[in-house]
Amino acid sequence: RLQKLKEMFISKFGSAPKFYVRAPGRVNLIGEHIDYCGYAVLPMAIEQDILIAVEAVNTQVVQLANTNSLYLDFSTSVNNIQINKTKPQWHNYFLCGLKGIQEHFGLNNPTGMNCLLDGTIPPSSGLSSSSALVCCAGLVTLKANGKTLSKVELAEICTKSERYIGTEGGGMDQSISFLAEEGTAKLIEFSPLRATDVRLPSGAAFVIANSCVEMNKAATSHYNIRVMECRLATKVLSKSKGLDWKKMLRLHDVQTKLGVSLEEMLTIVEEVLHPEPYSTEEICKCLGISLEELRFQILSQNTQDVSTFKLYQRAKHVYSEAARVLEFKKICNEAPANAIQLLGELMNQSYISCREMYECSCPELDRLVDICLQFGAIGSRLTGAGWGGCTVSMVPTDKLNTFLKNVKKAYYQTNVQRLALENNSLFATKPGRGALVFVEA
């Protein structure tokens, strides 16, 4: 693959690349939609990745090309990075990583670059192709400009810089992209960012299945509305408990300030919040603020026109999912005889909560999860933001081949569009390694 990329680079730019940067996609085993609430998640890097061939040049221009002809070439001055939030095109994700590193170092005269990108992560599939591209671009810019940072610093910069495109993410994708190690999943905790090895049980394989429904987080409001619902739930819960609610941003902050367990937080949610949606008027009344203050001081730009928010359901999902992550890690560490069974149950509970409480599934994902469970998965759930994208299933190793054959037949071969995407859509994966730089010898 490197050789092929090198040959394409030479025919495109007329000279050879000087180095290559690779950043992996990821699958989140458990802990969906809780990283931006401050809670630990449990992902692993996958073998699919973004790979960029690079040559630093003396011009002040970045030229971007893609091995996939669907993605058009792009070039821009390094001194004038404009990121278009309204159209989340592939080059804008590269520009996020570029801009993040430039701003971190205050680079006044950053080097120009020729870059050719090749990606094997299915796009808009919930396997984090866009974050892998942001991370790859950050590492490319760092190397081209002769700077160094730790993996943790890089992850934190790339998390912030992806927000230039309007996605209010929490940092899981960027963290695993840099901190992943081969053979182990990671428990990733935030503020401060740290990663702990989680050994997955032998005897089970993790299988990714793409629903073939594309979901682009930056292009839709579903994702950012959920972020705001969690922020509003944080403020209403804080106010009800006499905390300084204006300073509270994440559901984790409420638990920390109150010094209670996740189980106790679930009880508080039941006591304080009601299951019916909250209107903006009711939220203003709860917090004692005007509609203007709500819109311009609390809500993000792309959620200012939303008129109702579900606070109870979102908070309930977050606190119960955070508890499932810790339980998942505990089972992996203690490795009881029935570990696979117990982990499968947690994955199934996570999926039900994503579907019922967080409402981030879709009919195709529901169907795919049913099929996976029917053909021998012990646990199956959506992974990534949802509303499309992929499922991850835990399958006993001895059943893997028949599982893959049956799922192929039941989900992909019944539909022409899915059949066309089948080769990239269903695969078993092992925990892969994190982002790397290769230098031409």
C-alpha positions in Angstrom: 0.0 0.0 0.0 2.9 2.4 0.9 4.5 1.6 -2.5 1.3 2.3 -4.4 0.8 5.5 -2.5 4.3 6.6 -3.2 3.9 5.9 -7.0 0.6 7.9 -7.1 2.3 10.8 -5.1 5.2 11.0 -7.6 2.8 11.0 -10.6 0.7 13.7 -8.9 3.4 16.1 -7.5 6.4 15.1 -9.6 8.6 14.2 -6.6 8.7 11.6 -3.9 7.1 11.9 -0.4 9.5 12.4 2.5 7.3 10.8 5.1 4.0 9.1 5.8 1.6 9.5 8.7 -1.0 6.9 9.7 -3.9 7.3 12.2 -6.4 4.5 12.9 -10.2 4.5 13.1 -11.8 3.1 16.2 -14.6 1.1 17.5 -16.2 2.0 20.8 -16.9 -1.3 22.7 -19.1 0.5 25.4 -19.7 4.0 26.6 -21.6 5.8 23.9 -22.3 9.6 24.0 -20.7 10.0 27.4 -17.2 11.3 26.7 -18.6 14.9 26.2 -20.3 14.5 29.6 -16.9 13.9 31.2 -17.2 10.1 31.6 -14.7 7.3 30.8 -15.2 5.3 27.6 -13.8 2.0 26.4 -12.7 2.0 22.7 -10.1 0.1 20.7 -8.3 1.2 17.5 -9.1 -0.9 14.4 -6.8 -1.9 11.6 -8.5 0.4 9.1 -6.8 3.8 8.9 -6.1 7.1 7.2 -2.6 7.2 5.6 -1.1 10.4 4.2 2.1 10.7 2.1 3.7 14.1 2.6 6.4 16.3 1.3 7.1 19.7 2.9 7.6 22.4 0.3 9.0 26.0 0.3 5.8 27.6 -0.9 3.1 28.8 1.5 0.6 26.4 0.0 -0.9 23.2 1.2 -2.0 20.9 -1.7 -4.3 18.1 -0.8 -5.2 15.1 -3.0 -7.0 11.9 -2.3 -6.5 8.4 -3.9 -10.3 8.2 -4.0 -11.5 10.1 -7.1 -14.8 10.9 -5.3 -12.9 13.4 -3.1 -11.7 16.4 -5.1 -8.3 18.0 -4.9 -7.9 21.1 -2.8 -5.3 23.7 -2.2 -5.0 26.8 0.1 -2.5 29.2 1.5 -1.2 28.0 4.9 -1.6 31.6 6.2 -5.3 31.8 5.6 -7.1 28.7 6.8 -10.9 29.0 6.2 -13.0 26.1 7.5 -16.5 25.9 6.0 -18.9 24.6 8.7 -21.9 24.4 6.3 -20.3 21.8 4.0 -18.3 19.2 6.0 -16.1 18.2 3.0 -13.0 16.0 3.5 -10.4 18.7 3.2 -12.0 20.7 6.0 -11.2 17.9 8.5 -7.6 18.1 7.4 -7.6 21.9 7.8 -8.9 21.4 11.4 -5.8 19.4 12.4 -3.5 21.9 10.5 -5.0 24.9 12.1 -4.9 23.3 15.6 -1.2 22.7 15.5 -0.5 26.2 13.9 -2.4 27.9 16.6 -0.9 25.8 19.4 2.6 26.8 18.4 1.7 30.3 17.0 3.4 29.4 13.7 3.7 32.7 11.8 5.4 31.1 8.8 4.2 27.5 8.6 5.7 25.3 5.9 3.7 24.4 2.8 3.0 20.8 2.1 2.0 18.4 -0.7 -0.2 15.6 0.7 -1.8 12.5 -0.8 -4.4 10.8 1.4 -5.5 7.2 1.3 -8.2 5.9 3.6 -9.6 2.4 4.4 -12.1 3.4 7.1 -15.6 3.4 5.6 -16.8 7.1 5.7 -19.7 8.3 7.8 -19.9 4.8 9.4 -19.3 5.7 13.1 -15.8 4.3 13.0 -14.3 7.8 13.3 -12.9 8.4 9.8 -13.2 12.1 10.3 -11.4 12.2 13.6 -8.6 9.9 12.2 -8.2 12.5 9.4 -8.0 15.4 11.9 -5.4 13.5 14.0 -3.4 12.5 10.9 -3.4 16.1 9.7 -2.3 17.3 13.1 0.6 14.9 13.1 1.5 15.7 9.5 1.7 19.5 10.4 3.7 18.8 13.5 6.3 16.7 11.6 6.5 19.0 8.6 7.2 22.0 10.8 9.8 20.1 12.9 7.8 20.3 16.2 7.2 17.7 18.9 4.4 17.0 21.4 3.4 14.1 23.6 0.6 11.8 22.4 -1.7 13.2 25.2 -1.0 16.8 24.1 -1.7 15.9 20.5 -5.0 14.2 21.4 -6.1 17.2 23.4 -5.2 19.7 20.5 -6.9 17.5 17.9 -10.1 17.2 20.1 -10.3 21.0 20.3 -9.5 21.6 16.7 -12.2 19.3 15.4 -14.7 21.7 16.9 -13.7 24.2 14.1 -16.1 22.2 11.9 -18.9 22.5 14.4 -18.8 19.0 16.1 -19.0 19.4 19.9 -17.2 16.0 20.5 -15.8 14.8 23.8 -12.3 13.5 22.9 -12.7 9.7 22.8 -11.9 9.4 19.0 -8.8 11.5 19.1 -7.5 10.0 22.3 -7.7 6.4 21.1 -6.2 7.4 17.7 -3.0 8.5 19.5 -2.9 6.3 22.6 -4.0 3.0 21.2 -1.6 0.0 21.5 -1.8 -3.3 19.7 -3.6 -6.1 21.5 -5.4 -4.1 24.1 -8.6 -2.0 24.3 -8.2 1.2 26.5 -10.3 2.7 29.3 -9.9 6.4 28.4 -10.6 8.9 31.2 -10.8 12.7 30.8 -9.6 15.8 32.7 -6.8 14.8 32.9 -6.6 12.6 29.9 -5.3 9.1 30.6 -5.5 5.6 29.1 -5.5 2.3 30.9 -5.1 -1.1 29.2 -8.1 -3.4 29.2 -7.4 -6.9 28.1 -10.3 -8.4 26.3 -11.3 -12.0 27.0 -9.9 -14.7 24.7 -12.5 -16.9 23.1 -14.5 -14.0 21.6 -14.1 -11.9 18.5 -15.4 -8.4 18.0 -17.2 -8.0 14.6 -18.0 -4.7 13.0 -21.0 -4.6 10.7 -21.9 -1.4 8.7 -25.6 -0.7 8.4 -24.7 1.2 5.2 -26.7 4.2 6.4 -24.3 7.2 6.4 -24.2 9.6 9.4 -22.1 12.7 9.3 -22.0 14.3 12.7 -21.0 17.7 11.4 -23.8 17.8 8.8 -26.7 17.0 11.1 -28.0 18.6 14.3 -29.0 15.3 16.1 -25.5 15.0 17.7 -25.2 18.6 18.9 -28.8 18.6 20.2 -27.8 15.6 22.5 -24.8 17.5 23.7 -27.0 20.5 24.6 -29.6 18.3 26.3 -26.9 16.9 28.5 -25.7 20.4 29.2 -29.2 21.6 30.1 -29.8 18.5 32.3 -26.5 19.4 34.1 -27.7 22.9 34.8 -31.2 21.9 36.0 -29.9 19.1 38.2 -27.2 21.5 39.6 -29.8 24.2 40.4 -32.1 21.8 42.1 -29.2 20.8 44.4 -28.1 24.3 45.2 -24.9 24.1 43.2 -23.4 27.0 41.2 -25.2 25.9 38.0 -23.7 28.6 35.8 -20.3 27.0 36.2 -21.5 23.4 35.6 -21.1 22.1 32.0 -21.1 18.3 32.2 -23.1 15.7 33.9 -19.9 14.3 35.5 -19.4 17.7 37.2 -22.7 17.3 39.1 -21.7 13.9 40.4 -18.3 15.1 41.4 -19.6 18.2 43.2 -22.3 16.1 45.1 -19.8 13.4 45.9 -22.3 10.6 45.2 -22.2 7.3 43.2 -23.6 6.8 39.7 -26.5 4.8 41.3 -27.3 7.8 43.5 -27.2 10.1 40.5 -29.8 7.9 38.8 -32.0 8.3 41.8 -31.6 12.1 41.7 -32.5 12.1 38.0 -35.8 10.3 38.9 -36.5 12.8 41.7 -35.6 16.0 39.8 -36.4 15.6 36.1 -39.6 14.6 34.4 -39.9 12.3 31.4 -41.9 14.7 29.3 -39.8 17.0 27.0 -38.9 20.4 28.5 -39.9 23.5 26.5 -37.4 26.3 26.3 -39.8 28.4 28.4 -39.8 25.7 31.2 -36.0 25.5 31.1 -35.8 29.3 31.5 -38.2 29.2 34.4 -36.2 26.4 36.1 -33.0 28.4 35.8 -34.5 31.8 36.3 -33.1 33.2 33.1 -34.5 34.9 29.9 -34.9 33.2 26.5 -32.1 35.4 25.2 -29.7 34.2 27.9 -30.6 30.6 27.2 -30.0 31.0 23.5 -26.8 33.0 23.5 -25.1 31.9 26.8 -25.9 28.2 27.0 -27.0 26.8 23.6 -24.6 26.3 20.7 -25.1 28.2 17.5 -26.7 25.3 15.7 -29.2 24.5 18.5 -30.6 27.9 19.2 -33.8 27.2 17.2 -34.7 23.9 19.0 -37.9 24.3 21.0 -38.0 21.2 23.2 -35.3 19.1 24.9 -35.4 15.7 26.6 -33.4 16.0 29.8 -34.6 13.0 31.8 -33.9 10.4 29.1 -30.5 11.8 28.2 -29.2 12.1 31.8 -30.5 8.6 32.6 -28.6 7.1 29.6 -25.4 8.9 30.5 -25.3 7.9 34.2 -26.3 4.3 33.5 -23.8 4.0 30.5 -21.0 5.4 32.7 -21.7 2.6 35.2 -21.7 0.0 32.5 -18.2 1.1 31.3 -16.7 0.6 34.8 -18.5 -2.8 35.1 -17.1 -3.8 31.7 -13.6 -3.0 32.7 -14.0 -4.8 36.1 -15.2 -8.0 34.3 -12.2 -7.8 31.9 -9.8 -7.4 34.8 -11.3 -10.1 37.0 -11.9 -12.5 34.0 -14.5 -14.8 35.6 -15.5 -18.0 33.8 -18.6 -16.4 32.4 -16.9 -13.1 31.4 -18.1 -13.3 27.8 -21.7 -13.8 28.8 -21.5 -10.9 31.3 -19.8 -8.5 28.8 -22.4 -9.4 26.2 -25.2 -8.5 28.6 -23.6 -5.1 29.2 -23.4 -4.5 25.5 -27.0 -5.4 25.0 -28.1 -3.1 27.9 -26.0 -0.3 26.3 -27.8 -0.8 23.0 -31.3 -0.7 24.6 -30.4 2.5 26.4 -29.0 4.1 23.2 -32.2 3.2 21.3 -34.8 4.0 24.0 -33.2 6.8 26.2 -30.8 8.4 23.8 -32.8 7.8 20.6 -29.7 7.5 18.5 -30.5 4.3 16.7 -32.3 3.9 13.3 -34.4 1.0 11.8 -31.4 -0.4 9.9 -29.3 -0.5 13.0 -32.2 -2.2 15.0 -32.5 -4.8 12.2 -28.7 -5.4 12.1 -28.5 -5.9 15.9 -31.4 -8.4 15.8 -29.7 -10.3 13.0 -26.4 -10.4 14.8 -28.0 -11.7 18.1 -30.0 -14.2 16.1 -26.9 -15.7 14.5 -24.9 -16.2 17.6 -23.5 -12.8 18.9 -23.5 -12.8 22.7 -23.8 -9.0 22.7 -24.4 -6.4 20.0 -24.8 -2.7 20.0 -24.5 0.4 17.8 -21.1 2.1 17.9 -20.2 5.7 17.2 -22.7 8.5 17.2 -25.5 6.3 15.8 -28.4 7.3 13.5 -26.6 5.0 11.0 -23.0 3.7 10.9 -22.0 0.4 12.4 -22.8 -2.2 15.1 -20.2 -4.0 17.1 -20.9 -7.6 18.2 -19.1 -10.0 20.5 -19.0 -13.4 18.9 -17.6 -16.7 20.3 -14.5 -17.4 18.2 -15.7 -20.9 17.3 -18.9 -19.5 15.8 -17.2 -16.7 13.9 -17.2 -18.1 10.4 -20.9 -19.2 10.4 -21.8 -15.9 12.0 -20.2 -13.9 9.2 -21.8 -16.1 6.5 -25.3 -15.8 8.0 -25.1 -12.1 8.6 -23.9 -11.5 5.1 -26.8 -13.5 3.7 -29.5 -11.9 6.0 -28.4 -8.3 5.9 -26.2 -7.6 2.8 -27.4 -10.0 0.2 -31.0 -8.9 0.4 -30.2 -5.4 -0.8 -28.4 -4.2 -3.9 -26.9 -1.1 -2.3 -25.6 -3.0 0.7 -24.3 -5.8 -1.5 -22.1 -3.3 -3.4 -20.5 -2.1 -0.1 -20.3 -5.6 1.5 -16.5 -6.2 1.3 -15.8 -3.2 3.5 -18.9 -3.6 5.7 -18.5 -6.8 7.7 -15.2 -7.8 9.4 -13.8 -9.1 12.7 -11.2 -6.8 14.2 -8.5 -6.9 16.9 -7.2 -4.0 18.9 -4.7 -2.1 16.7 -2.0 0.4 17.3 -2.2 4.1 17.4 -1.0 6.9 15.1 2.5 6.7 13.6 5.0 8.5 11.4 7.1 6.6 8.8 10.1 8.3 7.3 11.4 7.4 3.8 14.7 5.6 4.4 
